[in-house]
Amino acid sequence: MLILFNKPFNVVCQFSPHDHPDPSKKHPTLKDFINIPQVYAAGRLDTDSEGLLILTDDGALQHRLSHPKGKQMKIYWAQVEGAPTDTDLEPLKAGVDLGDFVTQPAQVRLINAPDIWPRNPPIRERKAIPTSWLEIQISEGKNRQVRRMTAKIGFPTLRLVRYAIGAYTIDDLATGQFRVL
């Protein structure tokens, strides 16, 4: 079984509740959206990121989809602070030294704002600083990688949506909805 889930902002990518001493800081989990036993996320998506998460009950498939050796292309839409030029994006296309590793070259382009759901809560906006949207394609997916990449070139990510993993996308999936394939 394969499940495509459009994960909302602020949802933790696990089924069990996470412990936090402050009850106001507890986040919804996958269990609040998907009531199908014995399925597990194939990879992760940060709590503050949105978009495609694949779940499966097939351990071999889960490993293939989530393991770095699988080299599944992932497409992200990143709303960044500022207005990067093509020249500003060149380091991402070449690979960026993030200190603990150097990223593989990414495919990056400026895009129009995608036609997606409003984020709740909305991103912080500053009147004097514009925002821009980037489409970033990577085959890696290390912890907070896209956010670290855009920050490294001086354009911090304000909102991050994973649009696709390989051939799977969030097309026709509203935020918080899932589809069983």
Number of C-alpha atoms within 10 A of each C-alpha: 10 18 21 21 25 26 30 24 24 17 22 23 19 14 18 12 14 13 10 10 8 7 8 7 10 15 16 20 19 20 16 13 17 17 10 10 9 9 19 20 23 22 17 18 24 15 16 14 22 24 25 29 24 28 24 20 17 14 12 9 15 19 15 15 21 19 15 14 11 12 16 19 15 20 21 22 26 26 24 22 22 16 14 19 10 11 7 13 19 17 17 21 17 14 15 20 15 13 6 6 10 12 21 15 17 22 16 19 17 18 14 9 13 13 6 9 9 9 12 9 8 10 11 9 11 9 7 6 9 11 18 18 23 22 20 22 22 21 20 21 19 12 11 11 14 24 18 18 22 24 15 15 15 14 21 19 22 19 20 22 24 23 22 21 22 13 8 13 20 22 10 10 16 15 19 17 15 21 14 11 8
